[in-house]
Amino acid sequence: MIPENLKYSKDHEWVKIEDNKGIIGITEHAQKALGDVVFVELPEVEDEFEQGESFGVVESVKAVSDCYAPMSGVITAINEKLLDTPELINQDPYGEGWMLVIEFAGDLPDDLMSADGYEKFLLESEEE
């Protein structure tokens, strides 16, 4: 399931664009690969990140994985529910499992993919 209304990064983050803000989480594919999420580390509101910089960590029973900012900007909100119930990422990665909101300036990065582009990227990755 790859929602059409979102943009995707090669690091398996999704972005829902609302004006000059992006709501960010990890994709269904990423949460399945990680397995049961047991801990999430998120940045502070007002922290600033450059595109590609690690903004947090998702820890599962299988692995610890960094999450990367799909765009540069300032954090305006974090999903505090994840601090107590990180399994929301597994249960609803595109809804209640969102991670943070970033306010960005300027245009969206060119390397964010559409749902079709992300699906193609996943297929090509599996072939390697």
Secondary structure, 3 states (H helix, E strand, C coil): CCCCCCEECCCCEEEEEECCEEEEEECHHHHHHHCCEEEEECCCCCCEECCCCEEEEEEECCCEEEEECCCCEEEEEECCHHHHCCCHHHHCCCCCCCCEEEECCCCCCCCCECHHHHHHHHHHHHHC
